[in-house]
Amino acid sequence: MSEYGYTPLSEPFDVLGFDFYQDVERKSSSITVECTASGDIHGIVLWMAYQMNDDPDSIVSESVVAAPYLKQAAFVTRSPPTVQTGTKMVFDADFNEKEGEMSFDLSMA
């Protein structure tokens, strides 16, 4: 995302976590996030953080400000909602392990 102009409307938040030492099963989450700025939500940027062992300091992350060769994804909204600072959003995520697909939904709290 560093090559595109954007304004973050919230702090980063965790969506789903996976333990690859175990069989990956279906996972869902519902996160309420407070907007820290006003604007139109055109999309939500996703990236991965990998913890390679039991040491939390060993996390390898593809963050928003990562090098351009690292991969990211974006959940793009169909009709960009306008939010104000303090607006609460609900972000629902679902991972279907059989299909290997993730689905997302964004709504206002």
C-alpha positions in Angstrom: 0.0 0.0 0.0 3.0 2.3 0.4 2.8 3.2 -3.3 -0.8 4.4 -3.1 -2.1 7.4 -1.2 -4.3 6.4 1.7 -5.5 7.7 5.0 -5.8 5.1 7.8 -9.2 5.4 9.5 -8.4 3.1 12.4 -5.5 1.5 14.3 -4.4 -1.9 12.9 -6.3 -4.9 14.4 -6.0 -8.7 14.4 -8.6 -10.5 12.3 -7.7 -14.3 12.6 -4.9 -16.3 14.1 -3.8 -19.8 13.0 -1.5 -22.3 14.7 0.1 -24.2 11.8 1.4 -26.9 14.3 -2.3 -28.0 14.4 -4.8 -28.9 11.6 -6.3 -25.7 10.3 -10.0 -25.6 11.0 -12.8 -23.2 10.1 -12.4 -19.9 11.9 -14.6 -16.9 12.3 -14.3 -13.6 14.1 -16.2 -10.4 14.7 -14.2 -7.4 15.7 -15.6 -4.0 16.7 -13.1 -1.2 15.7 -13.3 2.5 16.5 -12.5 5.0 13.8 -9.6 7.3 14.6 -10.2 9.6 11.7 -13.0 10.7 9.4 -13.3 9.7 5.8 -14.7 7.2 3.2 -13.9 3.5 3.7 -12.9 2.3 0.2 -11.2 -0.8 1.5 -9.5 -2.6 4.3 -5.8 -3.6 3.9 -4.8 -7.1 5.1 -1.4 -8.4 5.8 0.2 -11.4 7.6 2.3 -11.6 10.7 4.2 -14.8 11.3 5.4 -15.9 14.7 8.1 -18.5 14.0 8.4 -20.0 17.5 7.2 -19.5 21.1 9.1 -16.2 21.3 6.8 -13.2 20.7 9.8 -11.2 19.6 10.3 -13.5 16.6 7.3 -12.2 14.7 7.9 -11.5 11.0 5.3 -9.0 9.7 4.1 -7.7 6.3 2.9 -4.4 7.6 1.3 -1.4 5.7 4.7 0.2 5.5 6.5 -2.9 4.4 9.0 -3.2 1.5 7.2 -3.1 -1.9 8.1 -6.7 -2.7 6.0 -8.1 0.2 2.4 -9.1 -0.6 -0.7 -7.6 0.9 -4.4 -7.9 0.1 -7.4 -5.6 0.3 -11.0 -6.1 1.1 -12.7 -3.5 -1.2 -16.1 -2.0 -0.2 -18.9 -1.9 -2.8 -20.3 1.4 -1.7 -17.8 3.3 0.5 -19.4 4.3 3.7 -18.4 7.7 5.2 -17.4 7.6 8.9 -16.5 10.1 11.5 -13.9 9.9 14.2 -15.3 7.7 17.0 -17.6 5.7 14.7 -17.6 2.0 15.5 -17.4 -0.5 12.7 -17.9 -4.3 13.0 -15.6 -6.4 10.8 -16.6 -10.0 10.4 -14.2 -12.5 8.9 -14.7 -16.2 8.1 -12.1 -18.7 6.9 -13.4 -21.8 5.2 -10.7 -24.4 5.5 -12.2 -26.8 2.9 -12.1 -24.2 0.2 -9.2 -22.2 1.5 -11.2 -19.0 1.2 -11.8 -16.1 3.4 -14.9 -13.9 3.4 -15.4 -10.5 5.0 -18.2 -8.2 5.9 -18.1 -4.6 7.2 -21.0 -2.9 9.0 -21.5 0.0 11.3 -22.1 -0.9 15.0 
